[in-house]
Amino acid sequence: MPEQDHFWNQSARRYEEDFIDPYRPEVRSPLLRCLEKLAKSNRIVADLGCGIGPLLPFLADHFQQVFAIDFASGMLERAREKTAGRSNIEFLQRSLTDLADLHGRLDVAVAVNSLVLPDVSQLEMALAEIRACVKERGWFLGILPAMDAVHYYTILLVDRALAAGKPIEAARKNAAALGDLAGYDCAFGQYTFRGLEQHFWQPFEIRHRFGRTGWRLARLRKVHLAWKQFACWEELQERPPPWDWFFLARPHGDP
Ligand SMILES: C[S@@+](CC[C@H](N)C(=O)[O-])C[C@H]1O[C@@H](n2cnc3c(N)ncnc32)[C@H](O)[C@@H]1O
């Protein structure tokens, strides 16, 4: 069976078409403000699962050294092109489950929608590896895809169809088609799209798994996404848009 990095490699070329973008101007995300506060000219940061590199120019401008890490060569290739000419970024092709050469070296670790390994034991292995990389008194922040937001969006779609006079079975069918629900397994927190299986998080699961792997959650906040990236947004835009989860974590025991 092909490995996860194979599917991510395949998505590298058409990345912008297939993925919801948490960096759009209408998305009110605390990520950049928080990174600005943590930035210092002598600090080392890693972008874990950097993808095609949307965050790398900002990190390179604000930190002394940046490690750009991803297990998919196609993603790293695009990230390299995007940041050509910058001398303080080192690219490493690695899985987040094996970061031994970075242990104890990071002041700040960032992971935006990259903690998505479908096997939750590997996901916890990645969280523990990141914990080993971040110095005492360091920070770990990022964004996680939200499974509870899928439930929320489905509710809005079902209510919309009911209000249009559809019977409940038809309303569910309509919501399932518009929300691509065939790809979701809400009980296990999984989403599969074009063969790529990803973990989506519930907020209580974030506390649970971070707590088990040596992290203390200092902040957990919804990042409302851009309505325009969802079907039927014109009719639903009176409501808050679906979200991802922003987190800020410290090594357990740190203030
Ligand atoms: C949804 S993309 C997000 C990319 C980028 N952080 C952004 O904000 O646009 C997820 C990225 O994480 C990478 N990734 C997922 N699991 C990984 C793992 N276990 N080890 C290394 N990279 C991983 C994928 O290859 C992909 O580039």
The ligand as an SDF file (V2000), in Angstrom:
LIG
                    3D

 27 29  0  0  0  0  0  0  0  0999 V2000
   -2.3390   20.4520    4.5510 C   0  0  0  0  0  0  0  0  0  0  0  0
   -0.6470   20.6050    4.2070 S   0  0  0  0  0  0  0  0  0  0  0  0
   -0.2320   22.0780    5.0840 C   0  0  0  0  0  0  0  0  0  0  0  0
    1.0450   22.6860    4.5870 C   0  0  0  0  0  0  0  0  0  0  0  0
    1.4760   23.9790    5.2400 C   0  0  0  0  0  0  0  0  0  0  0  0
    1.7810   23.8080    6.6450 N   0  0  0  0  0  0  0  0  0  0  0  0
    0.4470   25.0690    5.0480 C   0  0  0  0  0  0  0  0  0  0  0  0
    0.0540   25.6690    6.0340 O   0  0  0  0  0  0  0  0  0  0  0  0
    0.0560   25.3390    3.9020 O   0  0  0  0  0  0  0  0  0  0  0  0
    0.0770   19.3370    5.2070 C   0  0  0  0  0  0  0  0  0  0  0  0
    1.5630   19.1560    4.9390 C   0  0  0  0  0  0  0  0  0  0  0  0
    2.1020   18.3360    5.9820 O   0  0  0  0  0  0  0  0  0  0  0  0
    2.9300   17.3480    5.4240 C   0  0  0  0  0  0  0  0  0  0  0  0
    2.8870   16.2040    6.3460 N   0  0  0  0  0  0  0  0  0  0  0  0
    1.7940   15.5190    6.7480 C   0  0  0  0  0  0  0  0  0  0  0  0
    2.1330   14.5430    7.6170 N   0  0  0  0  0  0  0  0  0  0  0  0
    3.4810   14.6160    7.7450 C   0  0  0  0  0  0  0  0  0  0  0  0
    4.4320   13.8650    8.4840 C   0  0  0  0  0  0  0  0  0  0  0  0
    4.0800   12.8520    9.2380 N   0  0  0  0  0  0  0  0  0  0  0  0
    5.7440   14.1970    8.3780 N   0  0  0  0  0  0  0  0  0  0  0  0
    6.1400   15.2540    7.5830 C   0  0  0  0  0  0  0  0  0  0  0  0
    5.2900   15.9890    6.8590 N   0  0  0  0  0  0  0  0  0  0  0  0
    3.9690   15.6860    6.9420 C   0  0  0  0  0  0  0  0  0  0  0  0
    2.3400   17.0570    4.0500 C   0  0  0  0  0  0  0  0  0  0  0  0
    3.2820   16.5110    3.1590 O   0  0  0  0  0  0  0  0  0  0  0  0
    1.8740   18.4430    3.6240 C   0  0  0  0  0  0  0  0  0  0  0  0
    2.8720   19.1410    2.9500 O   0  0  0  0  0  0  0  0  0  0  0  0
  1  2  1  0
  2  3  1  0
  2 10  1  0
  3  4  1  0
  4  5  1  0
  5  6  1  0
  5  7  1  0
  7  8  2  0
  7  9  1  0
 10 11  1  0
 11 12  1  0
 11 26  1  0
 12 13  1  0
 13 14  1  0
 13 24  1  0
 14 15  1  0
 14 23  1  0
 15 16  2  0
 16 17  1  0
 17 18  1  0
 17 23  2  0
 18 19  1  0
 18 20  2  0
 20 21  1  0
 21 22  2  0
 22 23  1  0
 24 25  1  0
 24 26  1  0
 26 27  1  0
M  CHG  2   2   1   9  -1
M  END
$$$$
